[in-house]
Amino acid sequence: MTTLWKRVVLVSVSIPLLTGSIVADEVTDTIKEALEAYKKGEYTQATEDLTYVIELLKQKKGDNLKNFLPEPLEGWTAEKATSLTAGSAMLGGGTMVSRTYHKFKSKITIEMVTDSPMMEGIAMMLSNPGFASSDGGKLTRINREKAMIKYNKEKSSGEITMVVDKRFMITVTGKEVSKEELLDYAKAIDIKKLKEI
C-alpha cells in the first residue's frame, strides 16, 4: 500500500468524528476528490487534496482543544479563545490554542500546542533539573505533572511550561502577576480530561 493511500485510509477513519458538521461535509467531499485523482494517477492533485483535508482536521482538533482552556478565575475576565493550525516553523506543523486573561494591569496567557515535534525537546528539558536551573527555572509538579516555572519577582512576570502525556505542551505566561496567580491558572487546567482526548 502506497504512503498516499495510507493517508487516505487514515483520514477516512477520522471522518465519523466529524459527521453532522459543515467541516465534515467538506472533508468527505475532498477525500472523494483525492481518491478520484489518485485513481487517475493525478498524484500531485491527490496530495494537495489530502493536505487540505489534514488542515481541516487540525482546525477541528483546535476547536475541540479550546474547550480545555479554563474559564477566568474570580476577579478576572477573559478574551475569546483562539486556535491556529500551522505548517509554520513556529509550531512545527502543530496546532495551537490560546486564551488571554485580564485583571486590571495583570495579564495571563495560556497556550496549548499539540502535534509538534518540539514536544520531545521540551520534555527532555523538564526531566533535567540541571538544565532548568541553568536557565533560571525551577522544576515543580502541577496536577501531578512535571513543570518548569520561571518567575521574576522584580518584574512581577513569569512563565510555566508543562508537557502533558507527551502530546500537549502547555505554557502559562504572565505580566504584572504574582507567582501564585500563575500557578492558580496552571492548576485550573483539567489535565485529567485533557489526557482523555
C-alpha positions as CSV (number, residue, x, y, z in Angstrom):
1,M,0.0,0.0,0.0
2,T,1.5,3.4,-1.0
3,T,2.1,6.1,1.5
4,L,-0.5,8.3,-0.2
5,W,-3.2,5.5,0.0
6,K,-2.3,5.0,3.7
7,R,-3.0,8.7,4.3
8,V,-6.4,8.4,2.5
9,V,-7.3,5.5,4.8
10,L,-6.1,7.2,7.9
11,V,-8.0,10.4,7.2
12,S,-11.1,8.4,6.2
13,V,-11.1,6.7,9.6
14,S,-11.3,10.1,11.3
15,I,-14.4,11.2,9.4
16,P,-17.0,9.7,11.8
17,L,-15.8,12.1,14.5
18,L,-16.9,15.0,12.3
19,T,-20.3,13.9,11.0
20,G,-23.1,16.4,11.0
21,S,-20.9,19.4,10.6
22,I,-20.2,21.6,7.6
23,V,-16.5,20.8,8.1
24,A,-17.3,17.1,7.9
25,D,-19.0,17.6,4.5
26,E,-16.1,19.5,3.1
27,V,-13.7,16.8,4.5
28,T,-15.6,13.9,2.9
29,D,-16.0,15.7,-0.4
30,T,-12.3,16.5,-0.6
31,I,-11.4,12.9,0.3
32,K,-13.6,11.7,-2.6
33,E,-11.9,14.1,-4.9
34,A,-8.5,12.9,-3.7
35,L,-9.5,9.3,-4.3
36,E,-10.6,10.1,-7.8
37,A,-7.4,12.0,-8.6
38,Y,-5.4,9.1,-7.1
39,K,-7.2,6.5,-9.4
40,K,-6.5,8.7,-12.4
41,G,-2.8,8.9,-11.5
42,E,-3.0,12.6,-10.7
43,Y,-0.8,12.2,-7.6
44,T,0.0,15.9,-7.2
45,Q,-3.6,16.9,-7.1
46,A,-4.4,14.0,-4.7
47,T,-1.6,15.1,-2.4
48,E,-2.9,18.7,-2.4
49,D,-6.4,17.5,-1.6
50,L,-5.2,15.3,1.3
51,T,-3.0,18.1,2.7
52,Y,-6.1,20.3,2.7
53,V,-8.1,17.6,4.5
54,I,-5.4,17.3,7.1
55,E,-5.5,21.1,7.7
56,L,-9.3,20.9,8.1
57,L,-8.9,18.1,10.7
58,K,-6.3,20.1,12.6
59,Q,-8.8,23.1,12.7
60,K,-11.4,20.8,14.1
61,K,-9.0,19.5,16.6
62,G,-8.0,23.0,17.6
63,D,-11.7,24.0,18.1
64,N,-12.1,21.0,20.4
65,L,-8.9,21.8,22.3
66,K,-10.1,25.3,23.1
67,N,-12.7,23.7,25.4
68,F,-9.8,22.8,27.8
69,L,-8.7,26.4,28.3
70,P,-10.1,27.3,31.8
71,E,-12.7,29.9,32.5
72,P,-11.4,33.1,34.1
73,L,-10.8,32.8,37.8
74,E,-12.7,35.0,40.3
75,G,-12.0,38.7,39.6
76,W,-10.6,38.1,36.2
77,T,-12.0,38.5,32.7
78,A,-11.0,36.5,29.6
79,E,-10.7,37.1,25.9
80,K,-12.2,34.7,23.4
81,A,-10.1,31.6,22.9
82,T,-8.3,31.3,19.5
83,S,-6.8,28.5,17.6
84,L,-4.1,28.3,15.0
85,T,-3.1,25.4,12.8
86,A,0.3,25.6,11.2
87,G,2.6,24.1,8.8
88,S,4.7,27.0,10.1
89,A,8.1,26.6,11.6
90,M,6.8,28.3,14.8
91,L,4.6,25.3,15.6
92,G,6.5,22.7,13.7
93,G,3.3,21.7,11.9
94,G,1.2,21.5,15.1
95,T,-2.0,23.0,16.4
96,M,-2.1,25.8,19.0
97,V,-4.9,27.3,21.0
98,S,-4.6,30.2,23.4
99,R,-6.6,32.4,25.7
100,T,-5.7,35.6,27.5
101,Y,-7.0,36.7,30.9
102,H,-7.0,40.1,32.5
103,K,-7.4,41.7,35.9
104,F,-6.6,45.4,36.0
105,K,-3.0,45.6,34.8
106,S,-2.4,41.9,35.2
107,K,-2.3,39.7,32.2
108,I,-2.0,35.9,31.8
109,T,-2.0,33.9,28.6
110,I,-2.4,30.1,28.4
111,E,-1.2,28.4,25.2
112,M,-1.6,24.7,24.3
113,V,0.3,23.1,21.4
114,T,-0.2,19.6,20.1
115,D,1.2,17.5,17.3
116,S,4.5,19.5,17.4
117,P,8.0,17.9,17.1
118,M,9.2,20.5,19.6
119,M,7.4,18.4,22.4
120,E,10.3,15.9,22.7
121,G,12.9,18.6,23.3
122,I,10.8,20.3,26.0
123,A,10.0,17.0,27.7
124,M,13.7,16.3,27.9
125,M,14.3,19.7,29.5
126,L,11.7,19.1,32.1
127,S,13.4,15.8,33.1
128,N,16.7,17.6,33.6
129,P,16.9,19.7,36.8
130,G,20.3,21.0,35.8
131,F,19.1,22.5,32.6
132,A,16.1,24.1,34.3
133,S,18.2,25.8,36.9
134,S,20.8,26.9,34.5
135,D,18.1,28.7,32.5
136,G,16.7,30.4,35.6
137,G,13.9,27.9,36.1
138,K,12.8,25.6,38.8
139,L,11.2,22.2,38.4
140,T,7.9,21.6,40.2
141,R,4.8,19.5,39.9
142,I,1.3,20.8,38.9
143,N,-1.6,18.5,39.0
144,R,0.9,15.7,39.3
145,E,2.6,16.7,36.1
146,K,6.3,17.9,35.7
147,A,6.5,21.6,35.1
148,M,9.2,24.3,34.9
149,I,8.5,27.7,36.4
150,K,10.4,30.9,35.9
151,Y,9.4,33.9,37.9
152,N,11.0,37.4,38.1
153,K,9.9,38.9,41.4
154,E,11.2,42.4,40.5
155,K,9.2,42.5,37.2
156,S,6.2,40.5,38.5
157,S,6.3,38.3,35.5
158,G,6.9,34.7,34.8
159,E,6.2,31.5,32.8
160,I,5.2,28.0,33.5
161,T,5.9,25.2,31.0
162,M,4.4,21.7,31.1
163,V,4.3,18.7,28.7
164,V,1.2,16.5,29.3
165,D,1.0,12.9,28.1
166,K,3.9,13.6,25.6
167,R,1.2,15.2,23.4
168,F,0.4,18.6,24.7
169,M,2.8,21.5,25.5
170,I,1.2,24.0,27.9
171,T,2.7,27.4,28.5
172,V,1.3,29.9,31.1
173,T,2.8,33.3,30.9
174,G,2.0,36.3,33.0
175,K,2.8,40.0,33.4
176,E,2.1,42.1,36.4
177,V,1.1,39.0,38.3
178,S,2.2,37.1,41.4
179,K,3.7,33.6,41.3
180,E,0.6,32.3,43.0
181,E,-1.6,33.7,40.2
182,L,0.4,31.9,37.6
183,L,0.2,28.7,39.5
184,D,-3.5,29.1,40.0
185,Y,-4.2,29.3,36.3
186,A,-1.9,26.3,35.6
187,K,-3.8,24.3,38.2
188,A,-7.1,25.4,36.7
189,I,-6.4,23.3,33.5
190,D,-8.2,20.0,33.7
191,I,-5.2,17.8,32.9
192,K,-7.1,14.5,33.6
193,K,-9.7,15.3,30.9
194,L,-7.1,16.6,28.5
195,K,-5.4,13.2,28.6
196,E,-8.6,11.5,27.6
197,I,-8.9,13.1,24.2
